Amino acid sequence: MDSQHWRAVITAAQAGDRRALDELVEGWLPLVYNIVGRALNGHADVDDVVQETMLRAVGNLASLRDPDSFRSWLVAIAMRQIRDRARRKTPDRLEEAAASDFAELTVLRLQLEGQRREVAEAVRWLDDEDRHLLSLWWLEVAGELTRRELAAAVGITRQHAAVRVQRMKERLETSRGIVRALDGACPDLREVTGRWNGRPDSVWRKRLARHLRGCGYCGGTREAVVPAERLLVGIALVPLPVGFTLSLALGGKTAAAATSAATSAGWSAKLLGALTKPAVAMTAGATIVAGGAYVVTQPPDAPPPRAAVTPTATAGSAPPRTSAPPAPTPTPTLKSSPSATKKTDPYGTVVDAVDRAPDPNARPAALPRRPESGITSTGGPKAVMQHRGDSVTLTGRGYVLVRWQISPGSRPGGLIMPSWTGLKGRLFHVASGGSRRMDDPLPGAPNGYATGMGGPDIGYAVLPPGTQQMWQNEYFYLDGTVTLTQNERGCDYGLAVFPSNRDAVDKDINEGPAQGAIRYGLVRDTGTDSAPVPQYVTRATPADPATVPQRSRV
């Protein structure tokens, strides 16, 4: 960044120039978002920590004596907020899921491939302290920070920083090896990870590292491993999410109280004057939309405005014009409507342990009968999905067939399971059929070694730990609407999706093809709401459906 330009912008913002303050926040928000997002790996607290960092930076801007030190000063504030958040964590929050896995966001938004993708995904395996340091080192090698700024942000000397960075890099390289191995097809590794819950942590990093050191298959590599710093040079910052908003409200205070609090915090009179004008929407606070535009926010103890102001600004757009707020009118206290706060009770069970194949000659249990009115599909009577990101939305009440086709000869390795997102209503995994599981020997295969998951000559498709083995045909019952997304990466596979009916399901699981069945099917449906749900299902609509956790709760 042009230091001379930013020196002028910071000086103008300190003097109360609102446009300079807009530009300052817009220009430096992506840096803070990347540091916090990577340090917390997209945890739900990221937005709060980013907001608190920017609020403190704006609130203490007048106290900054040297504009040239703004970047290191801002980064130090961000790191303090990250450490404060770590100290505030309570045991009941330790298992909270990430709002959006930052490693996956990095891969998607920067379109990383190969070893660059491998480095981004290895971050998941680092401990918190290492990940906090890596959030700065990543930006250092990408040209966004200097080593002096990194050391200052962590609060250590440059010599100590060099030692800590080297240790962190060693653990990062170990984690890269784990990511590479999990994308591979080592049968011994599948046995090692049989009881792993799929969540990266330091204990499993050490276990898998021991396996890698003693395994000829995993220890070898088909290509030269490029050092992480060479891979990260020149990588841009991860852009802000669409619709990302940053609220700079002073705790819901009135304008007078906000002015008093800000004055005691050292804000300049001109800056206060700019921020408390109605045109800047600072009666209680301001919201900065990605792009630096201010929009009105209302304090909790103030009446709602007569006309809502909709934030429509996008990156690079001018701040919306606002008029002075209307005279307040007495208004009863607002309460959330029941529909806004009502939570849907979880239903069903999730089979998140590998289930054993039933005896080929064991007939399935009776398939319960559920009401049917038919399913409509955005893909028509047969939707074929063969590429990452392909999806189909299903609506109605009835049965759906998802037919699997894996091509390990094309790309064996780790298989990213398809996911069900945006569920409204209920969805059950009711039966499996097609006369075989995908790991059953294929008819005519030499010595029975080749299966639908691959073979020793072409490699194997490898499921995530704990994932149920698919059958050729998987049947689901839907009462509502849901979107199924193909998340292919690593292993090449295709899905064909057909609206079906109970009679077709019952026939499939009880009768094999004319040439004889490898095995009968399997009924999972209990006929009640305790029937299993798909492992990868959510009512949310994540930016990347591949990030849906395996232990789904709906």
C-alpha positions as CSV (number, residue, x, y, z in Angstrom):
1,M,0.0,0.0,0.0
2,D,1.1,3.6,-0.7
3,S,2.4,4.8,2.7
4,Q,2.3,8.4,1.7
5,H,-1.3,8.1,0.6
6,W,-2.4,6.4,3.8
7,R,-0.5,8.9,6.0
8,A,-2.6,11.6,4.4
9,V,-5.9,9.6,4.8
10,I,-5.2,8.8,8.5
11,T,-4.3,12.4,9.3
12,A,-7.5,13.6,7.6
13,A,-9.6,11.1,9.5
14,Q,-8.0,12.2,12.8
15,A,-9.0,15.7,11.9
16,G,-12.6,14.7,11.4
17,D,-12.9,14.1,7.6
18,R,-15.7,11.6,7.3
19,R,-14.7,10.5,3.7
20,A,-11.2,9.8,5.0
21,L,-12.6,7.7,7.8
22,D,-14.8,5.8,5.2
23,E,-11.7,5.2,3.1
24,L,-9.6,4.1,6.1
25,V,-12.1,1.6,7.3
26,E,-12.8,0.3,3.8
27,G,-9.1,0.0,3.0
28,W,-8.1,-1.8,6.2
29,L,-11.1,-4.0,7.0
30,P,-10.0,-6.8,4.6
31,L,-6.7,-7.1,6.4
32,V,-8.3,-7.3,9.8
33,Y,-10.9,-9.8,8.5
34,N,-8.1,-12.1,7.1
35,I,-6.1,-12.0,10.4
36,V,-9.1,-12.7,12.6
37,G,-10.8,-15.2,10.2
38,R,-7.6,-17.3,9.8
39,A,-6.7,-17.1,13.5
40,L,-10.1,-18.3,14.5
41,N,-10.7,-20.4,11.4
42,G,-14.0,-18.8,10.6
43,H,-15.5,-19.4,14.1
44,A,-18.8,-17.7,14.8
45,D,-17.0,-15.1,16.9
46,V,-15.0,-13.8,13.9
47,D,-17.6,-11.0,13.1
48,D,-17.6,-9.9,16.8
49,V,-13.8,-9.8,17.0
50,V,-13.5,-7.9,13.7
51,Q,-16.2,-5.4,14.9
52,E,-14.5,-4.9,18.2
53,T,-11.1,-4.4,16.6
54,M,-12.4,-1.7,14.2
55,L,-14.4,0.0,16.9
56,R,-11.4,0.3,19.1
57,A,-9.2,1.5,16.2
58,V,-11.7,4.2,15.2
59,G,-12.3,5.1,18.9
60,N,-8.6,5.5,19.6
61,L,-7.6,7.0,16.3
62,A,-6.9,10.4,17.7
63,S,-4.4,8.9,20.1
64,L,-2.2,7.5,17.3
65,R,0.8,9.8,17.2
66,D,2.6,8.4,14.1
67,P,0.4,7.7,11.1
68,D,3.2,5.6,9.6
69,S,2.7,3.1,12.4
70,F,-1.0,2.6,11.8
71,R,-0.8,-0.8,10.2
72,S,1.3,-2.4,13.1
73,W,-1.0,-0.5,15.6
74,L,-4.1,-1.9,14.0
75,V,-2.7,-5.5,13.8
76,A,-1.7,-5.3,17.4
77,I,-5.3,-4.3,18.3
78,A,-6.6,-7.3,16.3
79,M,-4.3,-9.7,18.1
80,R,-5.3,-8.4,21.5
81,Q,-8.9,-8.9,20.7
82,I,-8.2,-12.5,19.5
83,R,-6.3,-13.2,22.8
84,D,-9.1,-11.7,24.8
85,R,-11.6,-13.8,23.0
86,A,-9.5,-16.9,23.8
87,R,-9.5,-16.0,27.5
88,R,-13.2,-15.5,27.5
89,K,-14.0,-18.9,26.0
90,T,-16.0,-21.1,28.4
91,P,-16.0,-24.9,28.3
92,D,-19.5,-25.1,26.8
93,R,-18.3,-23.1,23.8
94,L,-15.3,-25.2,23.0
95,E,-17.2,-27.5,20.7
96,E,-19.0,-24.7,18.8
97,A,-18.8,-25.3,15.0
98,A,-17.2,-22.7,12.7
99,A,-19.7,-20.4,11.1
100,S,-17.8,-20.9,7.8
101,D,-14.5,-22.8,7.7
102,F,-11.9,-20.1,6.8
103,A,-9.6,-22.7,5.2
104,E,-12.4,-23.7,2.8
105,L,-13.3,-20.1,2.2
106,T,-9.7,-19.4,1.3
107,V,-9.6,-22.2,-1.2
108,L,-12.9,-21.2,-2.8
109,R,-12.5,-17.4,-2.9
110,L,-8.9,-17.4,-4.1
111,Q,-9.4,-20.5,-6.3
112,L,-6.4,-22.2,-4.8
113,E,-5.4,-25.6,-6.3
114,G,-2.7,-28.2,-5.7
115,Q,-0.2,-27.5,-3.0
116,R,-1.6,-24.0,-2.3
117,R,-4.9,-25.6,-1.4
118,E,-3.1,-28.1,0.7
119,V,-1.4,-25.3,2.8
120,A,-4.8,-23.6,3.3
121,E,-6.4,-26.8,4.5
122,A,-3.5,-27.7,6.8
123,V,-4.3,-24.7,8.9
124,R,-7.2,-26.7,10.5
125,W,-4.7,-29.0,12.1
126,L,-2.8,-26.3,14.0
127,D,-3.3,-25.4,17.7
128,D,-4.8,-22.0,18.5
129,E,-1.5,-20.4,19.3
130,D,0.1,-21.6,16.1
131,R,-2.9,-20.6,14.0
132,H,-2.8,-17.1,15.5
133,L,0.8,-16.7,14.6
134,L,0.2,-18.2,11.1
135,S,-2.5,-15.6,10.5
136,L,0.2,-13.0,10.6
137,W,3.0,-15.0,9.0
138,W,0.7,-15.8,6.0
139,L,0.3,-12.1,5.5
140,E,4.0,-11.5,5.9
141,V,5.0,-13.9,3.1
142,A,2.1,-12.5,1.0
143,G,3.6,-9.0,1.3
144,E,0.9,-7.5,3.5
145,L,3.0,-7.3,6.7
146,T,6.6,-7.0,7.7
147,R,8.5,-9.1,10.2
148,R,8.8,-6.1,12.5
149,E,5.0,-5.7,12.4
150,L,4.5,-9.4,13.1
151,A,6.8,-9.3,16.1
152,A,5.1,-6.1,17.5
153,A,1.6,-7.6,17.1
154,V,2.6,-10.7,19.0
155,G,4.5,-8.7,21.6
156,I,7.9,-10.4,21.2
157,T,11.3,-9.5,19.8
158,R,12.1,-10.2,16.1
159,Q,14.6,-12.9,17.2
160,H,12.0,-14.7,19.3
161,A,9.5,-14.3,16.5
162,A,11.9,-16.0,14.1
163,V,12.1,-19.0,16.5
164,R,8.3,-19.2,16.9
165,V,7.7,-18.9,13.2
166,Q,10.1,-21.7,12.5
167,R,8.4,-24.1,15.0
168,M,5.0,-23.2,13.6
169,K,6.2,-23.9,10.0
170,E,7.4,-27.3,11.1
171,R,4.0,-28.2,12.5
172,L,2.4,-26.7,9.3
173,E,4.5,-29.0,7.1
174,T,3.4,-32.0,9.2
175,S,-0.2,-30.9,8.8
176,R,0.3,-30.6,5.0
177,G,1.5,-34.2,5.0
178,I,-1.7,-35.3,6.9
179,V,-3.9,-33.4,4.4
180,R,-2.1,-35.1,1.5
181,A,-2.4,-38.6,3.2
182,L,-6.1,-38.2,3.9
183,D,-6.7,-37.3,0.3
184,G,-4.9,-40.5,-0.7
185,A,-5.9,-44.2,-0.6
186,C,-3.8,-45.8,2.1
187,P,-5.8,-48.8,3.5
188,D,-3.8,-48.8,6.7
189,L,-4.6,-45.1,7.3
190,R,-8.3,-45.9,7.0
191,E,-7.9,-48.4,9.9
192,V,-6.0,-45.8,12.0
193,T,-8.8,-43.2,11.5
194,G,-11.6,-45.6,12.0
195,R,-12.5,-44.0,15.4
196,W,-11.7,-40.4,14.4
197,N,-14.6,-38.0,14.6
198,G,-13.4,-35.9,11.7
199,R,-12.4,-32.9,13.7
200,P,-8.7,-31.9,13.4
201,D,-6.9,-31.5,16.7
202,S,-3.4,-31.8,18.1
203,V,-3.9,-35.4,19.5
204,W,-4.9,-36.7,16.1
205,R,-2.2,-34.7,14.4
206,K,0.4,-36.5,16.5
207,R,-1.2,-39.9,15.8
208,L,-1.4,-39.4,12.1
209,A,2.1,-37.9,12.0
210,R,3.4,-41.2,13.6
211,H,1.6,-43.1,10.9
212,L,3.1,-41.0,8.2
213,R,6.6,-41.5,9.5
214,G,6.3,-45.2,9.4
215,C,4.2,-45.7,6.2
216,G,5.9,-46.1,2.9
217,Y,2.7,-45.3,1.0
218,C,1.8,-42.1,2.9
219,G,5.4,-41.1,3.4
220,G,6.2,-41.0,-0.3
221,T,5.0,-38.2,-2.5
222,R,4.3,-38.1,-6.3
223,E,5.6,-34.5,-6.6
224,A,8.2,-32.3,-5.1
225,V,6.8,-30.5,-2.0
226,V,7.2,-26.7,-2.4
227,P,7.9,-24.8,0.8
228,A,4.8,-23.0,2.1
229,E,6.4,-19.5,2.0
230,R,7.0,-19.9,-1.8
231,L,3.4,-21.0,-2.3
232,L,1.9,-18.1,-0.4
233,V,4.0,-15.3,-2.0
234,G,1.7,-12.9,-3.9
235,I,-1.6,-14.6,-2.8
236,A,-4.3,-11.9,-2.4
237,L,-6.3,-11.3,0.7
238,V,-9.5,-13.3,1.0
239,P,-12.3,-10.9,0.0
240,L,-15.0,-10.0,2.4
241,P,-18.1,-12.2,2.3
242,V,-21.0,-10.8,0.3
243,G,-23.2,-8.8,2.6
244,F,-20.6,-8.6,5.3
245,T,-21.5,-5.7,7.7
246,L,-19.6,-4.1,10.4
247,S,-21.5,-2.3,13.1
248,L,-19.6,0.5,14.8
249,A,-22.2,1.2,17.5
250,L,-21.2,2.6,20.9
251,G,-23.0,0.0,22.9
252,G,-26.5,1.4,21.9
253,K,-25.8,4.7,23.7
254,T,-27.7,7.9,22.9
255,A,-25.8,10.5,20.8
256,A,-25.1,12.5,23.9
257,A,-23.8,9.5,25.9
258,A,-21.8,8.3,22.8
259,T,-20.3,11.7,22.5
260,S,-19.3,11.8,26.2
261,A,-17.8,8.3,26.0
262,A,-15.9,9.0,22.8
263,T,-14.6,12.3,24.2
264,S,-13.2,10.5,27.2
265,A,-11.7,8.0,24.8
266,G,-9.8,10.7,23.1
267,W,-11.8,11.3,20.0
268,S,-11.2,14.7,18.3
269,A,-14.0,17.2,18.3
270,K,-14.2,17.3,14.5
271,L,-14.3,13.5,14.3
272,L,-17.1,13.5,16.9
273,G,-19.0,16.2,15.0
274,A,-18.8,14.2,11.8
275,L,-19.9,10.9,13.4
276,T,-22.8,12.3,15.4
277,K,-24.5,14.1,12.4
278,P,-27.7,12.4,11.3
279,A,-26.3,12.3,7.7
280,V,-23.7,9.9,9.0
281,A,-26.4,7.9,10.9
282,M,-24.7,8.1,14.3
283,T,-27.7,8.7,16.5
284,A,-26.8,5.4,18.2
285,G,-24.1,4.0,15.9
286,A,-23.3,3.3,12.3
287,T,-23.1,0.3,10.2
288,I,-20.3,0.0,7.7
289,V,-21.2,-2.2,4.8
290,A,-18.3,-3.9,3.0
291,G,-17.2,-0.9,0.8
292,G,-17.3,1.7,3.6
293,A,-20.9,3.0,3.3
294,Y,-22.8,4.1,6.4
295,V,-26.4,3.1,7.0
296,V,-28.8,3.8,9.8
297,T,-29.0,1.6,12.9
298,Q,-31.4,2.1,15.7
299,P,-30.6,1.9,19.4
300,P,-32.5,-0.7,21.5
301,D,-34.1,2.0,23.7
302,A,-35.2,4.3,20.9
303,P,-38.4,4.1,18.8
304,P,-38.2,2.7,15.3
305,P,-38.0,5.2,12.4
306,R,-41.1,5.7,10.3
307,A,-39.4,4.6,7.2
308,A,-36.8,1.9,7.2
309,V,-33.4,2.6,5.5
310,T,-32.3,-0.4,3.5
311,P,-28.5,-0.9,3.1
312,T,-28.1,-1.3,-0.6
313,A,-24.6,-0.1,-1.0
314,T,-22.0,-2.4,-2.4
315,A,-18.3,-2.2,-2.5
316,G,-17.1,1.1,-4.0
317,S,-20.5,2.8,-3.9
318,A,-21.2,6.1,-2.3
319,P,-22.7,6.4,1.2
320,P,-26.5,6.5,0.9
321,R,-28.1,9.9,1.5
322,T,-30.3,10.1,4.6
323,S,-32.5,12.8,6.0
324,A,-32.8,13.9,9.5
325,P,-34.7,11.4,11.6
326,P,-38.4,12.1,12.3
327,A,-39.6,13.3,15.7
328,P,-39.9,10.4,18.0
329,T,-43.3,9.1,18.9
330,P,-44.3,7.0,21.9
331,T,-43.9,3.3,21.0
332,P,-44.4,0.2,23.0
333,T,-41.4,-2.0,23.7
334,L,-40.7,-4.2,20.7
335,K,-40.7,-7.9,21.3
336,S,-39.5,-10.7,19.0
337,S,-42.3,-12.5,17.2
338,P,-42.7,-16.2,18.1
339,S,-41.8,-17.1,14.6
340,A,-38.5,-15.3,14.8
341,T,-37.3,-17.1,17.9
342,K,-39.0,-20.5,17.6
343,K,-36.5,-23.3,17.3
344,T,-37.3,-26.5,15.5
345,D,-36.8,-29.5,17.8
346,P,-34.2,-31.9,16.4
347,Y,-35.6,-35.1,15.1
348,G,-34.2,-38.4,13.8
349,T,-30.9,-40.0,14.5
350,V,-27.5,-39.7,12.8
351,V,-25.6,-42.9,12.1
352,D,-22.1,-41.5,12.2
353,A,-20.2,-44.8,12.7
354,V,-19.3,-47.1,9.8
355,D,-22.1,-49.6,9.6
356,R,-21.2,-53.3,8.7
357,A,-22.6,-54.8,5.6
358,P,-25.6,-57.2,6.3
359,D,-25.3,-60.8,5.2
360,P,-26.0,-61.0,1.4
361,N,-28.8,-63.5,2.0
362,A,-30.5,-61.5,4.8
363,R,-33.8,-60.1,3.6
364,P,-34.4,-56.5,4.7
365,A,-37.0,-55.5,7.3
366,A,-40.4,-54.4,6.2
367,L,-40.4,-50.9,4.7
368,P,-42.8,-48.6,6.6
369,R,-45.4,-46.8,4.6
370,R,-45.3,-43.0,4.6
371,P,-47.7,-40.6,2.9
372,E,-46.9,-39.6,-0.7
373,S,-48.1,-36.8,-2.9
374,G,-45.1,-36.7,-5.2
375,I,-41.7,-35.0,-5.5
376,T,-40.8,-32.2,-8.0
377,S,-37.2,-31.7,-9.0
378,T,-35.4,-28.8,-10.6
379,G,-33.4,-31.4,-12.5
380,G,-36.5,-33.1,-13.9
381,P,-37.2,-36.8,-13.7
382,K,-33.5,-37.6,-13.8
383,A,-30.9,-35.1,-12.7
384,V,-27.3,-36.1,-13.4
385,M,-24.6,-34.3,-11.3
386,Q,-21.0,-35.0,-12.3
387,H,-19.1,-31.8,-11.2
388,R,-18.4,-30.0,-7.9
389,G,-21.2,-27.5,-7.2
390,D,-23.9,-29.2,-9.3
391,S,-27.1,-29.2,-7.3
392,V,-30.8,-30.1,-7.5
393,T,-33.7,-28.8,-5.4
394,L,-36.4,-31.2,-4.4
395,T,-39.9,-30.3,-3.2
396,G,-42.9,-32.2,-2.0
397,R,-43.8,-35.3,0.0
398,G,-42.4,-38.7,-1.1
399,Y,-39.4,-40.8,-2.0
400,V,-36.1,-39.8,-3.8
401,L,-33.5,-42.1,-5.2
402,V,-29.8,-41.0,-5.3
403,R,-27.8,-43.4,-7.5
404,W,-24.0,-43.5,-7.0
405,Q,-21.3,-43.9,-9.7
406,I,-17.7,-43.6,-8.6
407,S,-14.8,-43.5,-11.1
408,P,-11.6,-44.4,-9.1
409,G,-9.8,-45.1,-12.3
410,S,-10.0,-41.4,-13.1
411,R,-9.2,-39.8,-9.7
412,P,-8.9,-42.1,-6.7
413,G,-8.4,-40.6,-3.2
414,G,-10.4,-38.7,-0.6
415,L,-14.1,-38.4,-1.3
416,I,-16.0,-35.3,-0.2
417,M,-19.6,-36.4,0.5
418,P,-22.6,-34.7,-1.1
419,S,-24.7,-32.5,1.3
420,W,-28.3,-31.6,1.8
421,T,-28.8,-27.9,2.6
422,G,-31.6,-25.4,3.1
423,L,-33.9,-28.0,4.5
424,K,-37.4,-26.9,5.2
425,G,-39.5,-29.7,6.7
426,R,-38.1,-33.2,7.3
427,L,-35.8,-35.6,5.5
428,F,-35.1,-39.3,6.3
429,H,-32.6,-41.8,5.0
430,V,-35.0,-44.7,4.6
431,A,-33.3,-47.5,2.6
432,S,-30.3,-48.7,0.6
433,G,-30.5,-50.9,-2.4
434,G,-29.2,-51.5,-6.0
435,S,-28.3,-55.0,-5.1
436,R,-24.8,-54.1,-3.7
437,R,-22.8,-51.8,-1.5
438,M,-20.1,-49.8,-3.3
439,D,-17.4,-51.8,-1.5
440,D,-18.8,-55.2,-2.6
441,P,-16.7,-57.0,-5.2
442,L,-17.7,-56.3,-8.7
443,P,-18.9,-59.3,-10.8
444,G,-16.1,-60.7,-12.9
445,A,-13.3,-58.9,-11.1
446,P,-10.1,-61.0,-10.8
447,N,-9.9,-62.6,-7.4
448,G,-12.7,-60.3,-6.3
449,Y,-10.3,-57.5,-5.5
450,A,-12.0,-54.7,-7.5
451,T,-15.1,-53.1,-6.0
452,G,-17.2,-50.0,-6.7
453,M,-14.7,-48.1,-4.6
454,G,-11.7,-49.1,-6.8
455,G,-9.0,-51.7,-6.8
456,P,-5.3,-52.2,-6.1
457,D,-4.3,-51.4,-9.7
458,I,-6.2,-48.1,-10.0
459,G,-6.5,-46.9,-6.4
460,Y,-9.4,-46.6,-4.1
461,A,-12.0,-43.9,-3.3
462,V,-11.7,-43.2,0.4
463,L,-14.6,-42.1,2.6
464,P,-14.3,-39.4,5.3
465,P,-13.8,-41.2,8.7
466,G,-17.1,-42.3,10.2
467,T,-19.1,-42.0,7.0
468,Q,-21.5,-44.7,6.1
469,Q,-20.6,-46.8,3.1
470,M,-22.9,-46.0,0.3
471,W,-24.9,-48.5,-1.7
472,Q,-25.5,-48.3,-5.4
473,N,-29.0,-46.8,-4.7
474,E,-29.7,-44.7,-1.6
475,Y,-33.4,-43.8,-0.9
476,F,-34.6,-40.8,1.1
477,Y,-38.1,-39.6,2.2
478,L,-38.7,-35.9,2.0
479,D,-41.6,-33.9,3.4
480,G,-40.7,-30.3,2.5
481,T,-37.9,-28.9,0.4
482,V,-34.2,-29.4,0.3
483,T,-31.2,-28.9,-2.0
484,L,-28.7,-31.7,-2.7
485,T,-25.2,-30.6,-3.8
486,Q,-22.4,-32.6,-5.4
487,N,-19.2,-31.7,-3.6
488,E,-16.7,-33.7,-5.7
489,R,-13.0,-33.1,-5.0
490,G,-10.2,-35.6,-4.9
491,C,-12.3,-38.5,-5.9
492,D,-14.3,-38.4,-9.1
493,Y,-18.0,-39.4,-8.7
494,G,-21.4,-38.7,-10.1
495,L,-24.9,-38.7,-8.8
496,A,-28.2,-39.4,-10.5
497,V,-31.3,-38.1,-8.7
498,F,-34.8,-39.5,-9.4
499,P,-38.1,-38.8,-7.7
500,S,-39.4,-42.2,-6.8
501,N,-42.1,-44.0,-4.8
502,R,-42.5,-46.5,-2.1
503,D,-43.3,-49.4,-4.4
504,A,-40.2,-48.9,-6.4
505,V,-38.1,-48.7,-3.2
506,D,-39.6,-51.9,-1.8
507,K,-39.0,-53.8,-5.1
508,D,-35.4,-52.7,-5.3
509,I,-34.4,-53.8,-1.9
510,N,-36.2,-57.1,-2.1
511,E,-35.4,-58.1,-5.7
512,G,-32.1,-58.2,-7.5
513,P,-31.4,-57.8,-11.2
514,A,-32.2,-60.6,-13.5
515,Q,-28.6,-62.0,-13.4
516,G,-28.9,-62.4,-9.6
517,A,-28.3,-60.1,-6.7
518,I,-25.1,-59.7,-4.8
519,R,-27.1,-58.9,-1.8
520,Y,-30.6,-57.8,-0.7
521,G,-31.1,-54.2,0.4
522,L,-31.2,-52.6,3.8
523,V,-34.2,-50.8,5.5
524,R,-33.3,-47.9,7.8
525,D,-36.7,-46.4,8.2
526,T,-38.4,-46.9,11.6
527,G,-41.6,-45.4,10.5
528,T,-41.3,-42.6,13.1
529,D,-39.4,-39.4,13.6
530,S,-36.6,-41.4,15.1
531,A,-35.6,-42.7,11.6
532,P,-32.1,-41.8,10.5
533,V,-31.4,-38.5,8.7
534,P,-28.6,-38.1,6.2
535,Q,-25.2,-37.5,7.8
536,Y,-24.6,-34.3,5.9
537,V,-27.8,-32.3,6.2
538,T,-28.5,-28.8,7.5
539,R,-31.3,-26.3,7.5
540,A,-28.7,-23.6,6.8
541,T,-27.4,-22.5,3.3
542,P,-23.7,-22.3,3.7
543,A,-21.6,-20.5,1.1
544,D,-19.9,-23.8,0.4
545,P,-22.1,-26.9,0.9
546,A,-19.0,-29.1,1.3
547,T,-18.5,-27.5,4.7
548,V,-21.6,-29.1,6.2
549,P,-20.5,-31.1,9.3
550,Q,-20.9,-34.9,9.3
551,R,-22.8,-34.9,12.6
552,S,-25.9,-33.2,11.3
553,R,-28.7,-32.1,13.6
554,V,-31.9,-31.0,12.0
